[in-house]
Each structure stands twice: as C-alpha cells, then as structure tokens.
Amino acid sequence: MFNNIGVSGLVLILAIALIVFGPSKLPQLGRAFGDTLREFRNSTRNIIEDNECDPLIENEGKKPL
C-alpha cells in the first residue's frame, strides 16, 4: 500500500499534518494511531490463532466420514 511513497512523499505528508493539526496535537495523534494499529494487529493475530485451533473451521466443506 505504501510501497510507492518515497522520502519526499513522507516529508510532504508530515508537513501537511503539521500545518493542519499543529505541533501540539501531532504527538497525541501519533500515539492514538500507534495504539489503534497495535490493537488491530493483536485482534487479527487472535482471530488467526482462533481459526487455526478451531477444528470445526478446518473441517468445513469436507464430507463427514
């Protein structure tokens, strides 16, 4: 998704964010974004682990013996 963004693109995005939100709000927004990203990763990791351990999902679509 962000593979095509170079250094100049990141600097431009940070400059726009600094202008829009101001220097006092930027650390709060970064922390909130990091917390949201961490929660999303933990949730998806838990869903994947639940699917790997659940035998009903593994046998879904298979004919019973």
PyMOL Python script that loads the backbone (N, CA, C, O; Angstrom):
from pymol import cmd

cmd.read_pdbstr("""\
ATOM      1  N   MET A   1       0.822  -1.174   0.000  1.00  0.00           N
ATOM      2  CA  MET A   1       0.000   0.000   0.000  1.00  0.00           C
ATOM      3  C   MET A   1       0.878   1.254   0.000  1.00  0.00           C
ATOM      4  O   MET A   1       0.643   2.174  -0.783  1.00  0.00           O
ATOM      5  N   PHE A   2       1.874   1.295   0.862  1.00  0.00           N
ATOM      6  CA  PHE A   2       2.747   2.450   0.943  1.00  0.00           C
ATOM      7  C   PHE A   2       4.090   2.179   0.275  1.00  0.00           C
ATOM      8  O   PHE A   2       5.071   2.855   0.585  1.00  0.00           O
ATOM      9  N   ASN A   3       4.157   1.218  -0.623  1.00  0.00           N
ATOM     10  CA  ASN A   3       5.420   0.869  -1.259  1.00  0.00           C
ATOM     11  C   ASN A   3       5.933   1.968  -2.185  1.00  0.00           C
ATOM     12  O   ASN A   3       7.142   2.087  -2.387  1.00  0.00           O
ATOM     13  N   ASN A   4       5.047   2.760  -2.742  1.00  0.00           N
ATOM     14  CA  ASN A   4       5.454   3.758  -3.726  1.00  0.00           C
ATOM     15  C   ASN A   4       5.732   5.130  -3.122  1.00  0.00           C
ATOM     16  O   ASN A   4       6.077   6.065  -3.845  1.00  0.00           O
ATOM     17  N   ILE A   5       5.585   5.261  -1.798  1.00  0.00           N
ATOM     18  CA  ILE A   5       5.840   6.546  -1.159  1.00  0.00           C
ATOM     19  C   ILE A   5       7.319   6.643  -0.823  1.00  0.00           C
ATOM     20  O   ILE A   5       7.869   5.790  -0.127  1.00  0.00           O
ATOM     21  N   GLY A   6       7.942   7.675  -1.319  1.00  0.00           N
ATOM     22  CA  GLY A   6       9.355   7.879  -1.034  1.00  0.00           C
ATOM     23  C   GLY A   6       9.540   8.836   0.130  1.00  0.00           C
ATOM     24  O   GLY A   6       8.589   9.202   0.820  1.00  0.00           O
ATOM     25  N   VAL A   7      10.784   9.229   0.326  1.00  0.00           N
ATOM     26  CA  VAL A   7      11.110  10.139   1.418  1.00  0.00           C
ATOM     27  C   VAL A   7      10.431  11.483   1.210  1.00  0.00           C
ATOM     28  O   VAL A   7       9.907  12.071   2.155  1.00  0.00           O
ATOM     29  N   SER A   8      10.439  11.965  -0.017  1.00  0.00           N
ATOM     30  CA  SER A   8       9.819  13.266  -0.281  1.00  0.00           C
ATOM     31  C   SER A   8       8.312  13.219  -0.034  1.00  0.00           C
ATOM     32  O   SER A   8       7.733  14.198   0.437  1.00  0.00           O
ATOM     33  N   GLY A   9       7.686  12.113  -0.342  1.00  0.00           N
ATOM     34  CA  GLY A   9       6.253  11.960  -0.077  1.00  0.00           C
ATOM     35  C   GLY A   9       5.949  11.956   1.408  1.00  0.00           C
ATOM     36  O   GLY A   9       4.974  12.566   1.845  1.00  0.00           O
ATOM     37  N   LEU A  10       6.787  11.264   2.196  1.00  0.00           N
ATOM     38  CA  LEU A  10       6.593  11.250   3.642  1.00  0.00           C
ATOM     39  C   LEU A  10       6.798  12.629   4.250  1.00  0.00           C
ATOM     40  O   LEU A  10       6.057  13.027   5.149  1.00  0.00           O
ATOM     41  N   VAL A  11       7.800  13.365   3.767  1.00  0.00           N
ATOM     42  CA  VAL A  11       8.045  14.721   4.259  1.00  0.00           C
ATOM     43  C   VAL A  11       6.852  15.612   3.932  1.00  0.00           C
ATOM     44  O   VAL A  11       6.447  16.429   4.759  1.00  0.00           O
ATOM     45  N   LEU A  12       6.291  15.466   2.751  1.00  0.00           N
ATOM     46  CA  LEU A  12       5.134  16.252   2.357  1.00  0.00           C
ATOM     47  C   LEU A  12       3.928  15.941   3.243  1.00  0.00           C
ATOM     48  O   LEU A  12       3.229  16.853   3.686  1.00  0.00           O
ATOM     49  N   ILE A  13       3.688  14.669   3.500  1.00  0.00           N
ATOM     50  CA  ILE A  13       2.568  14.264   4.365  1.00  0.00           C
ATOM     51  C   ILE A  13       2.764  14.800   5.778  1.00  0.00           C
ATOM     52  O   ILE A  13       1.812  15.295   6.381  1.00  0.00           O
ATOM     53  N   LEU A  14       3.968  14.715   6.314  1.00  0.00           N
ATOM     54  CA  LEU A  14       4.242  15.234   7.654  1.00  0.00           C
ATOM     55  C   LEU A  14       4.092  16.755   7.711  1.00  0.00           C
ATOM     56  O   LEU A  14       3.596  17.287   8.704  1.00  0.00           O
ATOM     57  N   ALA A  15       4.507  17.448   6.675  1.00  0.00           N
ATOM     58  CA  ALA A  15       4.368  18.903   6.645  1.00  0.00           C
ATOM     59  C   ALA A  15       2.899  19.308   6.611  1.00  0.00           C
ATOM     60  O   ALA A  15       2.498  20.243   7.303  1.00  0.00           O
ATOM     61  N   ILE A  16       2.106  18.619   5.821  1.00  0.00           N
ATOM     62  CA  ILE A  16       0.669  18.917   5.759  1.00  0.00           C
ATOM     63  C   ILE A  16       0.012  18.626   7.106  1.00  0.00           C
ATOM     64  O   ILE A  16      -0.817  19.406   7.576  1.00  0.00           O
ATOM     65  N   ALA A  17       0.383  17.502   7.728  1.00  0.00           N
ATOM     66  CA  ALA A  17      -0.173  17.175   9.043  1.00  0.00           C
ATOM     67  C   ALA A  17       0.223  18.213  10.079  1.00  0.00           C
ATOM     68  O   ALA A  17      -0.583  18.569  10.939  1.00  0.00           O
ATOM     69  N   LEU A  18       1.435  18.692  10.009  1.00  0.00           N
ATOM     70  CA  LEU A  18       1.899  19.721  10.946  1.00  0.00           C
ATOM     71  C   LEU A  18       1.125  21.020  10.764  1.00  0.00           C
ATOM     72  O   LEU A  18       0.779  21.684  11.740  1.00  0.00           O
ATOM     73  N   ILE A  19       0.856  21.379   9.520  1.00  0.00           N
ATOM     74  CA  ILE A  19       0.102  22.604   9.240  1.00  0.00           C
ATOM     75  C   ILE A  19      -1.352  22.456   9.690  1.00  0.00           C
ATOM     76  O   ILE A  19      -1.912  23.373  10.291  1.00  0.00           O
ATOM     77  N   VAL A  20      -1.959  21.312   9.402  1.00  0.00           N
ATOM     78  CA  VAL A  20      -3.377  21.113   9.710  1.00  0.00           C
ATOM     79  C   VAL A  20      -3.607  20.967  11.210  1.00  0.00           C
ATOM     80  O   VAL A  20      -4.495  21.620  11.758  1.00  0.00           O
ATOM     81  N   PHE A  21      -2.828  20.128  11.881  1.00  0.00           N
ATOM     82  CA  PHE A  21      -3.090  19.808  13.279  1.00  0.00           C
ATOM     83  C   PHE A  21      -2.273  20.632  14.265  1.00  0.00           C
ATOM     84  O   PHE A  21      -2.661  20.758  15.427  1.00  0.00           O
ATOM     85  N   GLY A  22      -1.180  21.181  13.839  1.00  0.00           N
ATOM     86  CA  GLY A  22      -0.346  21.981  14.731  1.00  0.00           C
ATOM     87  C   GLY A  22       0.628  21.108  15.513  1.00  0.00           C
ATOM     88  O   GLY A  22       0.424  19.901  15.637  1.00  0.00           O
ATOM     89  N   PRO A  23       1.675  21.715  16.036  1.00  0.00           N
ATOM     90  CA  PRO A  23       2.719  20.937  16.712  1.00  0.00           C
ATOM     91  C   PRO A  23       2.281  20.346  18.046  1.00  0.00           C
ATOM     92  O   PRO A  23       2.872  19.363  18.494  1.00  0.00           O
ATOM     93  N   SER A  24       1.269  20.910  18.695  1.00  0.00           N
ATOM     94  CA  SER A  24       0.859  20.381  19.994  1.00  0.00           C
ATOM     95  C   SER A  24       0.000  19.130  19.854  1.00  0.00           C
ATOM     96  O   SER A  24       0.031  18.271  20.735  1.00  0.00           O
ATOM     97  N   LYS A  25      -0.757  19.006  18.785  1.00  0.00           N
ATOM     98  CA  LYS A  25      -1.639  17.855  18.589  1.00  0.00           C
ATOM     99  C   LYS A  25      -0.948  16.675  17.916  1.00  0.00           C
ATOM    100  O   LYS A  25      -1.417  15.543  18.035  1.00  0.00           O
ATOM    101  N   LEU A  26       0.147  16.912  17.218  1.00  0.00           N
ATOM    102  CA  LEU A  26       0.795  15.860  16.443  1.00  0.00           C
ATOM    103  C   LEU A  26       1.251  14.673  17.289  1.00  0.00           C
ATOM    104  O   LEU A  26       1.018  13.539  16.873  1.00  0.00           O
ATOM    105  N   PRO A  27       1.885  14.858  18.448  1.00  0.00           N
ATOM    106  CA  PRO A  27       2.259  13.687  19.260  1.00  0.00           C
ATOM    107  C   PRO A  27       1.056  12.883  19.753  1.00  0.00           C
ATOM    108  O   PRO A  27       1.119  11.656  19.833  1.00  0.00           O
ATOM    109  N   GLN A  28      -0.030  13.566  20.080  1.00  0.00           N
ATOM    110  CA  GLN A  28      -1.238  12.867  20.519  1.00  0.00           C
ATOM    111  C   GLN A  28      -1.820  12.035  19.382  1.00  0.00           C
ATOM    112  O   GLN A  28      -2.256  10.904  19.596  1.00  0.00           O
ATOM    113  N   LEU A  29      -1.827  12.586  18.189  1.00  0.00           N
ATOM    114  CA  LEU A  29      -2.336  11.852  17.032  1.00  0.00           C
ATOM    115  C   LEU A  29      -1.453  10.644  16.714  1.00  0.00           C
ATOM    116  O   LEU A  29      -1.958   9.577  16.365  1.00  0.00           O
ATOM    117  N   GLY A  30      -0.151  10.811  16.834  1.00  0.00           N
ATOM    118  CA  GLY A  30       0.767   9.695  16.599  1.00  0.00           C
ATOM    119  C   GLY A  30       0.557   8.579  17.602  1.00  0.00           C
ATOM    120  O   GLY A  30       0.544   7.404  17.235  1.00  0.00           O
ATOM    121  N   ARG A  31       0.391   8.940  18.877  1.00  0.00           N
ATOM    122  CA  ARG A  31       0.135   7.940  19.911  1.00  0.00           C
ATOM    123  C   ARG A  31      -1.178   7.216  19.662  1.00  0.00           C
ATOM    124  O   ARG A  31      -1.244   5.993  19.782  1.00  0.00           O
ATOM    125  N   ALA A  32      -2.222   7.958  19.318  1.00  0.00           N
ATOM    126  CA  ALA A  32      -3.531   7.355  19.049  1.00  0.00           C
ATOM    127  C   ALA A  32      -3.459   6.421  17.845  1.00  0.00           C
ATOM    128  O   ALA A  32      -4.053   5.343  17.852  1.00  0.00           O
ATOM    129  N   PHE A  33      -2.729   6.839  16.812  1.00  0.00           N
ATOM    130  CA  PHE A  33      -2.575   5.990  15.631  1.00  0.00           C
ATOM    131  C   PHE A  33      -1.817   4.713  15.976  1.00  0.00           C
ATOM    132  O   PHE A  33      -2.187   3.630  15.523  1.00  0.00           O
ATOM    133  N   GLY A  34      -0.759   4.833  16.774  1.00  0.00           N
ATOM    134  CA  GLY A  34       0.011   3.661  17.186  1.00  0.00           C
ATOM    135  C   GLY A  34      -0.806   2.706  18.030  1.00  0.00           C
ATOM    136  O   GLY A  34      -0.723   1.491  17.852  1.00  0.00           O
ATOM    137  N   ASP A  35      -1.599   3.245  18.953  1.00  0.00           N
ATOM    138  CA  ASP A  35      -2.458   2.396  19.785  1.00  0.00           C
ATOM    139  C   ASP A  35      -3.500   1.668  18.935  1.00  0.00           C
ATOM    140  O   ASP A  35      -3.768   0.485  19.144  1.00  0.00           O
ATOM    141  N   THR A  36      -4.075   2.380  17.986  1.00  0.00           N
ATOM    142  CA  THR A  36      -5.065   1.766  17.104  1.00  0.00           C
ATOM    143  C   THR A  36      -4.439   0.666  16.253  1.00  0.00           C
ATOM    144  O   THR A  36      -5.023  -0.406  16.090  1.00  0.00           O
ATOM    145  N   LEU A  37      -3.268   0.926  15.719  1.00  0.00           N
ATOM    146  CA  LEU A  37      -2.571  -0.070  14.901  1.00  0.00           C
ATOM    147  C   LEU A  37      -2.202  -1.291  15.727  1.00  0.00           C
ATOM    148  O   LEU A  37      -2.348  -2.418  15.253  1.00  0.00           O
ATOM    149  N   ARG A  38      -1.725  -1.091  16.958  1.00  0.00           N
ATOM    150  CA  ARG A  38      -1.366  -2.195  17.842  1.00  0.00           C
ATOM    151  C   ARG A  38      -2.600  -3.049  18.168  1.00  0.00           C
ATOM    152  O   ARG A  38      -2.524  -4.277  18.144  1.00  0.00           O
ATOM    153  N   GLU A  39      -3.724  -2.410  18.470  1.00  0.00           N
ATOM    154  CA  GLU A  39      -4.956  -3.133  18.785  1.00  0.00           C
ATOM    155  C   GLU A  39      -5.444  -3.924  17.569  1.00  0.00           C
ATOM    156  O   GLU A  39      -5.915  -5.053  17.710  1.00  0.00           O
ATOM    157  N   PHE A  40      -5.334  -3.337  16.387  1.00  0.00           N
ATOM    158  CA  PHE A  40      -5.743  -4.032  15.163  1.00  0.00           C
ATOM    159  C   PHE A  40      -4.884  -5.273  14.929  1.00  0.00           C
ATOM    160  O   PHE A  40      -5.403  -6.338  14.595  1.00  0.00           O
ATOM    161  N   ARG A  41      -3.560  -5.133  15.107  1.00  0.00           N
ATOM    162  CA  ARG A  41      -2.670  -6.285  14.916  1.00  0.00           C
ATOM    163  C   ARG A  41      -2.961  -7.377  15.926  1.00  0.00           C
ATOM    164  O   ARG A  41      -2.987  -8.554  15.566  1.00  0.00           O
ATOM    165  N   ASN A  42      -3.181  -7.016  17.189  1.00  0.00           N
ATOM    166  CA  ASN A  42      -3.482  -8.014  18.217  1.00  0.00           C
ATOM    167  C   ASN A  42      -4.797  -8.716  17.915  1.00  0.00           C
ATOM    168  O   ASN A  42      -4.898  -9.930  18.092  1.00  0.00           O
ATOM    169  N   SER A  43      -5.795  -7.988  17.468  1.00  0.00           N
ATOM    170  CA  SER A  43      -7.086  -8.580  17.148  1.00  0.00           C
ATOM    171  C   SER A  43      -6.972  -9.547  15.974  1.00  0.00           C
ATOM    172  O   SER A  43      -7.519 -10.648  16.018  1.00  0.00           O
ATOM    173  N   THR A  44      -6.260  -9.136  14.923  1.00  0.00           N
ATOM    174  CA  THR A  44      -6.124 -10.034  13.780  1.00  0.00           C
ATOM    175  C   THR A  44      -5.291 -11.258  14.137  1.00  0.00           C
ATOM    176  O   THR A  44      -5.567 -12.355  13.653  1.00  0.00           O
ATOM    177  N   ARG A  45      -4.280 -11.083  14.974  1.00  0.00           N
ATOM    178  CA  ARG A  45      -3.475 -12.224  15.413  1.00  0.00           C
ATOM    179  C   ARG A  45      -4.336 -13.210  16.210  1.00  0.00           C
ATOM    180  O   ARG A  45      -4.212 -14.422  16.033  1.00  0.00           O
ATOM    181  N   ASN A  46      -5.208 -12.697  17.086  1.00  0.00           N
ATOM    182  CA  ASN A  46      -6.096 -13.558  17.868  1.00  0.00           C
ATOM    183  C   ASN A  46      -7.095 -14.283  16.977  1.00  0.00           C
ATOM    184  O   ASN A  46      -7.393 -15.455  17.208  1.00  0.00           O
ATOM    185  N   ILE A  47      -7.611 -13.605  15.969  1.00  0.00           N
ATOM    186  CA  ILE A  47      -8.552 -14.244  15.055  1.00  0.00           C
ATOM    187  C   ILE A  47      -7.858 -15.371  14.291  1.00  0.00           C
ATOM    188  O   ILE A  47      -8.427 -16.450  14.127  1.00  0.00           O
ATOM    189  N   ILE A  48      -6.649 -15.130  13.831  1.00  0.00           N
ATOM    190  CA  ILE A  48      -5.908 -16.157  13.092  1.00  0.00           C
ATOM    191  C   ILE A  48      -5.613 -17.354  13.993  1.00  0.00           C
ATOM    192  O   ILE A  48      -5.768 -18.499  13.568  1.00  0.00           O
ATOM    193  N   GLU A  49      -5.192 -17.101  15.230  1.00  0.00           N
ATOM    194  CA  GLU A  49      -4.918 -18.194  16.162  1.00  0.00           C
ATOM    195  C   GLU A  49      -6.179 -18.983  16.473  1.00  0.00           C
ATOM    196  O   GLU A  49      -6.124 -20.208  16.579  1.00  0.00           O
ATOM    197  N   ASP A  50      -7.321 -18.302  16.622  1.00  0.00           N
ATOM    198  CA  ASP A  50      -8.575 -18.996  16.886  1.00  0.00           C
ATOM    199  C   ASP A  50      -8.972 -19.875  15.710  1.00  0.00           C
ATOM    200  O   ASP A  50      -9.458 -20.990  15.899  1.00  0.00           O
ATOM    201  N   ASN A  51      -8.764 -19.373  14.492  1.00  0.00           N
ATOM    202  CA  ASN A  51      -9.115 -20.155  13.309  1.00  0.00           C
ATOM    203  C   ASN A  51      -8.212 -21.367  13.150  1.00  0.00           C
ATOM    204  O   ASN A  51      -8.672 -22.415  12.697  1.00  0.00           O
ATOM    205  N   GLU A  52      -6.945 -21.252  13.509  1.00  0.00           N
ATOM    206  CA  GLU A  52      -6.028 -22.381  13.381  1.00  0.00           C
ATOM    207  C   GLU A  52      -6.328 -23.469  14.408  1.00  0.00           C
ATOM    208  O   GLU A  52      -6.102 -24.649  14.144  1.00  0.00           O
ATOM    209  N   CYS A  53      -6.828 -23.086  15.558  1.00  0.00           N
ATOM    210  CA  CYS A  53      -7.083 -24.045  16.628  1.00  0.00           C
ATOM    211  C   CYS A  53      -8.487 -24.622  16.585  1.00  0.00           C
ATOM    212  O   CYS A  53      -8.747 -25.617  17.261  1.00  0.00           O
ATOM    213  N   ASP A  54      -9.396 -24.046  15.827  1.00  0.00           N
ATOM    214  CA  ASP A  54     -10.788 -24.478  15.812  1.00  0.00           C
ATOM    215  C   ASP A  54     -10.973 -25.617  14.816  1.00  0.00           C
ATOM    216  O   ASP A  54     -10.845 -25.392  13.613  1.00  0.00           O
ATOM    217  N   PRO A  55     -11.271 -26.839  15.276  1.00  0.00           N
ATOM    218  CA  PRO A  55     -11.405 -27.980  14.355  1.00  0.00           C
ATOM    219  C   PRO A  55     -12.644 -27.878  13.475  1.00  0.00           C
ATOM    220  O   PRO A  55     -12.657 -28.465  12.394  1.00  0.00           O
ATOM    221  N   LEU A  56     -13.684 -27.159  13.887  1.00  0.00           N
ATOM    222  CA  LEU A  56     -14.882 -27.035  13.064  1.00  0.00           C
ATOM    223  C   LEU A  56     -14.592 -26.246  11.797  1.00  0.00           C
ATOM    224  O   LEU A  56     -15.125 -26.565  10.735  1.00  0.00           O
ATOM    225  N   ILE A  57     -13.768 -25.237  11.894  1.00  0.00           N
ATOM    226  CA  ILE A  57     -13.432 -24.436  10.722  1.00  0.00           C
ATOM    227  C   ILE A  57     -12.533 -25.225   9.781  1.00  0.00           C
ATOM    228  O   ILE A  57     -12.648 -25.092   8.563  1.00  0.00           O
ATOM    229  N   GLU A  58     -11.637 -26.045  10.329  1.00  0.00           N
ATOM    230  CA  GLU A  58     -10.747 -26.838   9.488  1.00  0.00           C
ATOM    231  C   GLU A  58     -11.520 -27.899   8.709  1.00  0.00           C
ATOM    232  O   GLU A  58     -11.136 -28.232   7.588  1.00  0.00           O
ATOM    233  N   ASN A  59     -12.598 -28.436   9.275  1.00  0.00           N
ATOM    234  CA  ASN A  59     -13.381 -29.472   8.615  1.00  0.00           C
ATOM    235  C   ASN A  59     -14.524 -28.910   7.793  1.00  0.00           C
ATOM    236  O   ASN A  59     -15.300 -29.676   7.221  1.00  0.00           O
ATOM    237  N   GLU A  60     -14.647 -27.627   7.720  1.00  0.00           N
ATOM    238  CA  GLU A  60     -15.732 -27.001   6.985  1.00  0.00           C
ATOM    239  C   GLU A  60     -15.604 -27.312   5.504  1.00  0.00           C
ATOM    240  O   GLU A  60     -14.532 -27.160   4.919  1.00  0.00           O
ATOM    241  N   GLY A  61     -16.690 -27.743   4.908  1.00  0.00           N
ATOM    242  CA  GLY A  61     -16.688 -28.056   3.498  1.00  0.00           C
ATOM    243  C   GLY A  61     -16.280 -29.488   3.176  1.00  0.00           C
ATOM    244  O   GLY A  61     -16.363 -29.898   2.018  1.00  0.00           O
ATOM    245  N   LYS A  62     -15.848 -30.251   4.156  1.00  0.00           N
ATOM    246  CA  LYS A  62     -15.454 -31.642   3.933  1.00  0.00           C
ATOM    247  C   LYS A  62     -16.652 -32.562   4.228  1.00  0.00           C
ATOM    248  O   LYS A  62     -17.494 -32.242   5.067  1.00  0.00           O
ATOM    249  N   LYS A  63     -16.718 -33.681   3.543  1.00  0.00           N
ATOM    250  CA  LYS A  63     -17.782 -34.642   3.765  1.00  0.00           C
ATOM    251  C   LYS A  63     -17.505 -35.419   5.056  1.00  0.00           C
ATOM    252  O   LYS A  63     -16.364 -35.799   5.317  1.00  0.00           O
ATOM    253  N   PRO A  64     -18.545 -35.655   5.863  1.00  0.00           N
ATOM    254  CA  PRO A  64     -18.337 -36.446   7.081  1.00  0.00           C
ATOM    255  C   PRO A  64     -18.041 -37.910   6.729  1.00  0.00           C
ATOM    256  O   PRO A  64     -18.474 -38.411   5.691  1.00  0.00           O
ATOM    257  N   LEU A  65     -17.312 -38.571   7.594  1.00  0.00           N
ATOM    258  CA  LEU A  65     -16.949 -39.979   7.337  1.00  0.00           C
ATOM    259  C   LEU A  65     -18.057 -40.891   7.623  1.00  0.00           C
ATOM    260  O   LEU A  65     -17.917 -42.103   7.460  1.00  0.00           O
TER     261      LEU A  65
END
""", "prot")
cmd.dss("prot")
cmd.show_as("cartoon", "prot")
cmd.util.cbc("prot")
cmd.orient("prot")
